[in-house]
Structure formats: structure tokens, C-alpha cells
Amino acid sequence: MTKQDSKGVHSHEITGPVALTSRHLLGIEGMSPIEIRSLLDRGHMFADNPHDGVSDALKGKTIINLFYENSTRTRVSFELAAKRLGGSVLNISVAGSSVKKGETLLDTATTLNAMHPDILVIRHNCSGAALLLSQHVDAAVINAGDGRHEHPTQALLDALTIRRRIGRIEGLKIAICGDIANSRVARSNIHLLGTLGAELQLVCPVTLLPADIGNMGVSVYTDFEAGIEGCDIVMMLRLQTERMAGTETPSQREYFNLFGLDSGKLMRAAPKALVMHPGPMNRGVEIDSATADDVEKSLIRTQVEMGVAARMACLEALVTRQT
């Protein structure tokens, strides 16, 4: 339940753990508005009470972080989230594991399953890897990013960030800008923000539009300033050069001139427009430093902070469903 204090800051009363219909969290697509809002409400509560021990839902539980792709920000926030809920965490470095010796994902699943973890958090460069893992283990599986498919907890923390600053998502005009084709963050945010009633505009070069863009229910702009016109939120995305063939974009300097965000271009957005980026940022390519570090307009640091709270809500929801 949302309430406002005397300063107009949105806070949330402590609510109980969320009951999800699925035993896994593989994507935002298919989740109901009620489930999404409940996770956000619970995330608000954890953000308001980060060290108060309001839940020990993971006490006696084991969480394994299985990351086939590096991501310090995501892995550490999952680790902190699990520990704040009383869980034991094991981080598996794929670079030093049997995977480098040729072990398949299913072999790894069989091995891990024999150790009886309660939750497996997987990040993988192949779309569908989280789904495949979930079909071969007894543990609940959280998708921490799979190829170009989805990154559900990033979308949840982004929505949590917006709701804590503005108080709502419904009716907001949000531009998602940059490498849409290769971004699992963009896909998860399109599903989540659209489900909660935001008006979405995708802004990117023609070469970085996904093939199924016509099915996403969004407006598309290939002119950056026209695309962010009047928007309440301008969400920038990292160029996923590791997933590109090398011909999708011009030079980095030209890309910034056409599709990078700076204070001059931001003036085309709404007067109180806020800026987001899931990180890591390529400064001077997708966004300039002055805009990224603007304490009045940038929510980028808050996004990192909200990562722990949002993931606490997700971990708690899955382990609660097991009991």
C-alpha cells in the first residue's frame, strides 16, 4: 500500500511475501500486473528497511549464482540480497569451472541438482538457457539475463526506481534508446512498463531494431531528438558490441552525435525528465558524463541501489512458494 509522508516522498507499508504463480522467474512476459505490482511493493519495503531484518525467509536455504557471463553489479546484488534474507550463497565462477573443460549446461544442471540448492541464479549468453536449466533441476531458477531474451530482475529494479522517484508508472511517457535488438533489458522493460500502463517509445538506428518490433506494441523512432520529445523518462542502453556482427553502427563518435544523450538533447524531453541506464555505461558513446552524473536528473545510482531490494523481493517470493 502506497502512502506519502509530509515531504511527499512515496513509501510503502510492510506487506507480506509475494505469492507467484510460477516456481521460477524466467521473464517478465506472462507475469500478471498484480504479481509485478506485488513484487514492486515488497521491493519498496525492503528499500525502506535495508538492514532491519524484516525477513529471514532464506534462513537455512542455499542460493547458487551460476554466471556464464561476467556482471559484477548483478552478481553482487544477488549475493547481498540473499545474505540480507539469511541465506547461504555460493558463487560459481564459470571461468574456473568444469564448463571450461567442455561440460554442458545439462551436465552442470545434473551436478548442481545433486547438491540440492534451493535457488539457482543463472546468467548465460544463450537465449533460453534459464528455461532449459529450470526443466532439469529441482531448485527454483531465476534468470539473471539470457542472451537477447530477458533480464527480469533488471526491469523490476528499473520500475522500482521509477516508482520511488515519481510514485507511478501508469501514464508516463518513456523512451528506451539505443541497442534495442541485442538488449534483454529492453525486452523485459517493454513487457513490464507496458503492462503497468506506460507509453513506450523505442529510439534507435534502423540496424538496431529487433526483427519482431511490429509485435511489441510500441512506437518506433529513428530520429533521437524526435523520439525523446516530451518524455518523462529517457532510458539509455549499452551498445552490446559482443553480440554484433560489427556493421550495425557507425564510429562511436558518430553514434554519440546521432544517438548519444547530452544536456542539449535532453532539453527536448519533458521539463522534469529523468535519465536511466542499466549499466555498465560507455561514457561518451551512449551518454556523456555530465548527464550521467547530474544528481537532479540521473537515476543511475539509484538503479544500482534498488537492485538489492528488488532481488530480495524475488528471492523471497520463490522460496516462500516452496514452503
C-alpha atoms as one frame of an Amber mdcrd trajectory, in Angstrom:
protein
   0.000   0.000   0.000   1.436   3.375  -1.059   1.425   6.399   1.214   3.127
   9.789   1.239   4.996  11.401   4.097   4.974  15.110   4.864   7.640  15.727
   2.231   5.661  13.996  -0.483   8.071  11.060  -0.680   6.397   7.795  -1.567
   6.916   4.967   0.913   5.230   1.631   1.437   3.788  -0.135   4.409   5.302
  -3.508   5.219   3.422  -6.177   3.300   3.775  -9.928   3.371   5.862 -12.043
   0.995   4.629 -12.254  -2.594   2.974 -15.433  -3.885   3.982 -16.057  -7.514
   2.075 -18.420  -9.772   5.291 -19.847 -11.225   8.015 -21.658  -9.281  10.661
 -19.913 -11.434  11.355 -16.319 -12.510  12.423 -16.669 -16.134  10.976 -13.497
 -17.630   8.513 -10.654 -17.240   6.467 -11.745 -20.247   3.425 -13.614 -18.983
   3.509 -12.163 -15.460   0.283 -10.537 -14.310   0.074  -6.858 -13.321  -0.842
  -7.992  -9.792   2.326 -10.116  -9.480   4.513  -7.306 -10.805   2.981  -4.672
  -8.522   3.238  -7.010  -5.535   6.957  -7.569  -6.157   7.455  -3.822  -6.508
   5.561  -3.150  -3.267   7.688  -5.731  -1.468  10.807  -4.222  -3.022   9.748
  -0.800  -1.723   9.511  -2.250   1.756  12.996  -3.771   1.547  14.402  -0.497
   0.187  12.876   1.389   3.122  14.201  -1.167   5.619  17.503  -2.398   4.118
  19.099  -3.609   7.352  16.149  -4.109   9.687  15.870  -7.877   9.355  12.207
  -7.685   8.337  12.519 -11.103   6.701  14.711 -14.153   7.266  12.948 -16.126
   4.540  16.212 -17.622   3.253  17.478 -18.836   6.615  18.749 -22.384   6.121
  18.463 -22.015   2.324  21.258 -22.243  -0.259  21.463 -19.987  -3.299  23.908
 -20.654  -6.129  24.954 -17.885  -8.529  25.913 -19.533 -11.829  27.245 -16.815
 -14.121  28.423 -17.747 -17.614  28.763 -14.026 -18.367  30.568 -11.546 -16.154
  28.463  -8.996 -14.305  29.800  -7.724 -11.024  26.777  -5.487 -10.412  24.146
  -8.195 -10.858  26.054 -10.980  -9.100  26.962  -8.889  -6.061  23.418  -7.558
  -5.676  22.005 -11.109  -5.754  24.604 -12.129  -3.172  23.770  -9.205  -0.887
  20.043  -9.788  -1.336  20.331 -13.456  -0.354  22.534 -12.729   2.664  20.214
  -9.991   3.948  17.446 -12.602   3.907  19.595 -15.023   5.919  20.627 -17.319
   3.055  23.917 -19.045   2.265  25.376 -18.095  -1.109  27.763 -19.957  -3.397
  29.224 -18.137  -6.392  30.410 -20.397  -9.196  32.995 -18.826 -11.471  32.491
 -20.461 -14.842  35.966 -19.390 -15.928  37.417 -21.747 -13.318  34.812 -24.475
 -13.502  34.327 -27.708 -15.430  32.419 -25.730 -18.065  35.763 -24.607 -19.441
  36.672 -28.277 -19.761  33.694 -28.923 -22.011  30.904 -29.661 -19.551  27.468
 -28.862 -20.994  24.780 -26.845 -19.261  22.749 -30.003 -18.681  25.764 -31.783
 -17.171  26.221 -28.808 -14.858  22.499 -28.887 -14.018  22.720 -32.553 -13.066
  25.758 -31.917 -10.866  24.225 -28.930  -9.105  20.889 -30.675  -8.669  22.620
 -33.465  -6.744  23.734 -30.832  -4.210  20.094 -29.800  -3.531  20.304 -25.992
  -3.704  17.082 -24.078  -3.098  17.539 -21.371  -5.733  19.766 -21.206  -8.816
  20.501 -17.790 -10.321  21.819 -18.139 -13.869  23.282 -15.633 -16.319  24.061
 -17.045 -19.762  24.907 -15.775 -23.222  22.320 -18.038 -24.902  18.623 -17.164
 -25.025  16.582 -19.904 -23.381  19.369 -21.157 -21.105  17.427 -20.320 -17.940
  14.352 -22.159 -19.222  16.447 -25.195 -20.122  18.057 -25.243 -16.672  14.669
 -24.938 -14.959  13.488 -28.089 -16.726  16.310 -30.195 -15.281  16.657 -29.089
 -11.650  14.505 -29.258  -8.547  15.535 -25.783  -7.389  13.744 -22.567  -8.304
  15.564 -20.761 -11.137  15.987 -17.015 -11.552  17.031 -15.684 -14.937  19.749
 -13.077 -14.410  19.943 -12.467 -18.156  19.898 -14.930 -21.051  21.260 -13.836
 -24.403  18.961 -11.356 -26.137  15.879 -12.756 -24.397  15.107 -11.252 -20.968
  16.566  -9.817 -17.775  13.521  -9.731 -15.478  15.117  -8.506 -12.251  16.680
  -5.538 -14.086  13.241  -4.475 -15.314  11.850  -4.857 -11.792  14.582  -2.701
 -10.253  14.121  -0.122 -13.019  10.389   0.041 -12.302  11.083   0.225  -8.575
  13.454   3.132  -9.188  10.810   4.997 -11.197   8.035   4.370  -8.677  10.134
   5.555  -5.741  11.013   8.790  -7.532   7.743   9.579  -9.329   5.237   7.421
  -7.461   3.699   5.742 -10.505   4.385   4.187 -13.891   0.931   4.351 -15.456
   0.649   7.241 -17.875   4.364   8.016 -18.023   5.947   8.557 -21.418   9.165
   6.540 -21.502  11.783   6.411 -24.264  14.062   3.358 -24.432  17.037   4.347
 -26.545  19.958   2.573 -28.195  20.709  -1.048 -28.956  17.185  -2.476 -28.800
  17.920  -5.505 -30.981  20.518  -7.009 -28.662  19.129  -5.824 -25.328  17.397
  -8.260 -22.973  16.932  -5.286 -20.629  14.874  -3.521 -23.304  12.653  -6.575
 -23.834  11.954  -7.049 -20.139  11.243  -3.345 -19.685   8.911  -3.283 -22.683
   6.890  -6.118 -21.133   6.881  -4.671 -17.607   6.418  -0.963 -18.238   3.826
  -1.619 -20.923   1.911  -3.964 -18.626   1.801  -1.252 -15.968   0.442   1.358
 -18.352   3.406   3.386 -19.569   3.527   4.809 -23.084   6.701   3.408 -24.643
   8.822   4.760 -27.469  11.828   2.907 -28.871  14.583   5.106 -30.279  17.459
   3.583 -32.253  19.116   3.207 -35.645  17.249   1.023 -38.146  20.100  -1.501
 -37.901  19.435  -1.972 -34.168  15.704  -2.631 -34.375  14.623  -6.185 -33.449
  13.023  -8.264 -36.190   9.793  -8.675 -34.209   9.373  -4.973 -33.489   5.889
  -4.986 -35.017   4.608  -7.272 -32.260   5.801  -5.152 -29.332   3.034  -2.558
 -29.238   5.394   0.410 -29.094   6.180   3.495 -31.166   9.483   3.472 -33.053
  11.712   6.443 -33.860  14.978   6.521 -35.773  15.494  10.229 -35.036  16.770
  10.576 -31.472  15.504  14.037 -30.593  12.074  13.356 -32.078  11.951  10.064
 -30.165  12.539  11.614 -26.739  10.278  14.619 -27.346   8.194  15.247 -24.213
   9.275  12.018 -22.485   9.238  11.730 -18.685  11.988   9.080 -18.639  14.872
   8.661 -21.082  16.342   5.188 -20.614  19.661   4.688 -22.398  21.064   1.260
 -23.280  24.606  -0.020 -23.633  25.805  -0.924 -27.120  26.081  -4.725 -26.965
  29.144  -4.904 -29.200  29.795  -8.501 -28.116  26.538  -9.530 -29.819  27.046
  -7.537 -33.006  28.446  -8.509 -36.374  30.339  -5.214 -36.497  28.332  -3.431
 -39.195  25.311  -2.234 -37.198  26.689   1.128 -36.064  28.998   3.863 -37.377
  32.008   5.019 -35.388  31.491   5.623 -31.675  31.844   9.368 -32.210  29.183
   9.383 -34.915  26.922   7.152 -32.831  27.131   9.606 -29.933  26.390  12.543
 -32.223  23.264  10.802 -33.556  22.026   8.697 -30.632  24.024   9.681 -27.534
  22.419  11.680 -24.745  23.714  15.025 -23.543  22.149  18.015 -21.803  21.310
  19.729 -25.083  19.328  16.796 -26.462  17.700  16.153 -23.082  16.038  19.566
 -23.371  13.708  18.002 -25.954  12.280  15.719 -23.269   9.792  16.811 -20.608
  10.969  19.681 -18.338  11.452  17.327 -15.359  12.675  14.374 -17.405  14.805
  11.775 -15.637  17.639   9.715 -17.083  18.322   5.995 -16.608  20.933   3.464
 -17.769  21.204  -0.199 -16.670  24.997  -0.093 -16.806  27.767  -0.540 -17.392
  27.881   2.777 -19.241  30.069   3.631 -22.189  30.579   7.289 -21.340  30.826
   9.449 -24.418  29.130   6.779 -26.530  25.591   6.370 -25.142  25.649   9.228
 -22.633  28.002  11.994 -21.597  29.393  12.147 -18.079  27.727  15.436 -17.154
  24.269  13.976 -17.840  25.005  10.612 -16.234  26.255  12.271 -13.047  23.601
  15.001 -12.795  22.186  14.434  -9.293  18.920  16.181 -10.171  18.128  14.270
 -13.344  20.034  10.985 -13.238  18.558   7.890 -11.558  21.514   5.683 -12.495
  22.977   5.431  -8.997  19.516   4.742  -7.558  19.095   1.887 -10.043  22.145
   0.188  -8.556  20.800   0.736  -5.037  17.380  -0.676  -5.931  18.946  -3.829
  -7.373  19.358  -5.386  -3.929  15.810  -4.563  -2.782  14.172  -5.830  -5.976
  16.153  -9.067  -5.882  15.335  -9.583  -2.208  11.652  -9.486  -3.181  12.211
 -12.039  -5.949  14.297 -14.448  -3.862  11.808 -14.281  -1.002   8.867 -14.884
  -3.337  10.389 -18.026  -4.823  11.484 -19.561  -1.530   8.104 -18.717   0.014
   6.387 -20.612  -2.777   8.472 -23.700  -1.929   7.201 -23.875   1.666
